[in-house]
Amino acid sequence: MEKQNKSNKKEEKHAGGRPAFDCVMMFKILVLQRYYNLSDEQAEFQITDRMTFRRFIGLALDDKIPDAKTIWKFRDDLSQEKHDTAKELFDLFEGKLEAESLIGNEGTLVDATFVEVPKQRNTREENMQINDHMLQTYWSAPFFRFTKRIFQLSRKLYDRS
């Protein structure tokens, strides 16, 4: 972080403009983005929306929130340096978490449950008999003969295709 603070101070040429956000706070935003898989725009919105995010990065209700462009620029500045400061910072951070036994493994949870499905064991003829029986039980005889004939014709058409 000191390296980043020094590089930010070197670039200050003018006294005017908005004061820079704290580098530790900006790094905490990168941690949130990595942990919750957030884009810059989503990070800005979630910091605005969630009190837990504000508390984590150390912002009060009336403090200004870095916008998506500021978050992007901070990450870009870290990665543009000679030794990829962002990777070094995350390695140090993960080392501290491992030392405290607080490390959380990244990954995606996938449900790999196998479900048994009943297999169709009837032949076409058996299915037709079952359907005929169902038609006979629920409908009257004349209507049954009519629907049976339509069913047979539709079966012929289906078998042709």
Buried (B, 14 or more C-beta within 10 A) or exposed (E): EEBBEEBBEEEEEEEEEEEBBBBEBBBBBBBBBEEEEBEBEBBBBBBEEEEEBBEBBEBEEEEEBBBBEBBBBBBEBBEEEEEEBBEEBBEEBEEEEEEEEEEEEEEEEEEEEEEEEEEEEEEEEEEBEEBBEEBEEEBEEEEBEEBBEEBEEEEEEEEEE
